[in-house]
Amino acid sequence: MPPRKLDPEKLRSALDGQLVALDEPAYDGPASALPDALVAAVLAAYERGLQPERDAARQAVRYLLDKLANAAPGRTVEVRVPPYAAVQAIAGPRHTRGTPPNVVETDGRTWIELALGRLTWAEAVAGGAVSASGARADLSDHLPL
């Protein structure tokens, strides 16, 4: 499955919306840095104790999930970050019907912190921030991104 194409206009709109909510000026950097700037803005909202803008959080989570799917292609593990997105990743046997045998589920903030290396897999699992079921549902070898 080819990776989703990032829409720069949607990213910029989501980023600018998040920056306004943080009382910061609109983004004026290069288009190539939009996804990472969006992730940083969403993380800044979380760190300030704020709920990030829904579209900004969705775009940031999708971007990082796509990075995982590109770095570890396959269909063995389904990684879910409700209500934002889900991807299948990791090479190996794939499921064809029903609920996949290997599922990882977490919230947006935890996913962003895992993807950036601010939280380790072991810490997230031990703290109950990640639900991982199945013999292959361990992403520690693939994180941070």
RABELGI-V619981 format. One record per residue. SS is DSSP state (h for helix, s for strand, l for the rest). PHI is phi in radians with two decimals (999 if undefined). NEAR is the number of other C-alpha atoms within 8 Angstrom. Layout:
ss: [SS | SS]
phi: [PHI | PHI]
near: [NEAR | NEAR]
This chain:
ss: [l | l | l | l | l | l | l | h | h | h | h | h | h | h | h | h | h | h | h | h | h | l | l | l | l | l | l | l | l | l | h | h | h | h | h | h | h | h | h | h | h | h | h | h | h | h | h | l | l | l | l | l | l | h | h | h | h | h | h | h | h | h | h | h | h | h | h | h | h | h | h | l | l | l | l | l | s | s | s | s | s | l | l | l | s | s | s | s | s | l | l | l | l | l | l | l | l | l | l | l | l | l | s | s | s | s | l | h | h | h | h | h | h | h | h | h | l | l | l | l | h | h | h | h | h | h | l | l | l | s | s | s | s | l | l | l | l | l | l | h | h | h | l | l | l]
phi: [999 | -1.22 | -1.13 | -1.16 | -1.46 | -1.29 | -1.61 | -1.02 | -1.18 | -1.17 | -1.10 | -1.12 | -1.08 | -1.12 | -1.12 | -1.11 | -1.08 | -1.20 | -1.13 | -1.06 | -1.11 | -1.61 | 1.04 | -2.08 | -1.20 | -1.06 | -1.19 | -2.27 | -1.54 | -1.24 | -1.06 | -1.15 | -1.72 | -0.96 | -1.04 | -1.21 | -1.15 | -1.15 | -1.04 | -1.11 | -1.19 | -1.14 | -1.09 | -1.08 | -1.07 | -1.02 | -1.15 | -1.54 | 1.39 | -1.76 | -1.47 | -1.16 | -1.03 | -0.99 | -1.16 | -1.13 | -1.09 | -1.07 | -1.13 | -1.14 | -1.10 | -1.05 | -1.03 | -1.25 | -1.13 | -1.12 | -1.08 | -1.10 | -1.08 | -1.30 | -1.32 | -2.35 | -1.14 | 2.64 | -2.42 | -1.47 | -2.12 | -1.75 | -1.86 | -2.01 | -2.28 | -1.23 | -1.65 | -1.49 | -3.00 | -2.60 | -2.42 | -1.88 | -2.62 | 1.29 | -1.21 | 2.47 | -1.09 | -2.00 | -1.60 | -2.13 | -2.48 | 1.26 | -1.23 | -1.13 | -1.27 | -2.10 | -2.29 | -2.08 | -2.39 | -2.71 | -1.62 | -1.03 | -1.10 | -1.08 | -1.06 | -1.09 | -1.14 | -1.13 | -1.10 | -1.58 | 1.44 | -1.44 | -2.47 | -1.52 | -1.00 | -1.05 | -1.11 | -1.14 | -1.19 | -1.09 | -1.47 | 1.36 | -1.40 | -2.22 | -1.86 | -2.25 | -2.21 | 1.92 | -1.12 | -1.88 | -1.54 | -2.08 | -1.67 | -1.03 | -1.32 | -1.97 | -2.13 | -1.25 | -1.39]
near: [2 | 3 | 7 | 5 | 4 | 6 | 6 | 8 | 6 | 7 | 14 | 10 | 8 | 13 | 15 | 11 | 10 | 15 | 13 | 10 | 8 | 7 | 6 | 7 | 7 | 8 | 8 | 4 | 6 | 6 | 6 | 5 | 8 | 13 | 10 | 7 | 9 | 15 | 12 | 8 | 11 | 14 | 10 | 8 | 13 | 11 | 7 | 6 | 6 | 7 | 6 | 10 | 11 | 6 | 7 | 15 | 13 | 10 | 11 | 13 | 15 | 11 | 10 | 11 | 12 | 11 | 9 | 12 | 14 | 8 | 8 | 10 | 11 | 12 | 13 | 15 | 15 | 13 | 12 | 11 | 13 | 10 | 4 | 10 | 11 | 11 | 10 | 12 | 14 | 11 | 9 | 7 | 6 | 7 | 9 | 5 | 5 | 5 | 4 | 11 | 8 | 13 | 14 | 13 | 11 | 12 | 10 | 11 | 8 | 12 | 11 | 13 | 10 | 14 | 11 | 10 | 10 | 7 | 10 | 10 | 10 | 7 | 8 | 13 | 11 | 7 | 7 | 7 | 10 | 12 | 10 | 11 | 9 | 8 | 6 | 7 | 11 | 7 | 7 | 8 | 5 | 9 | 12 | 7 | 10]
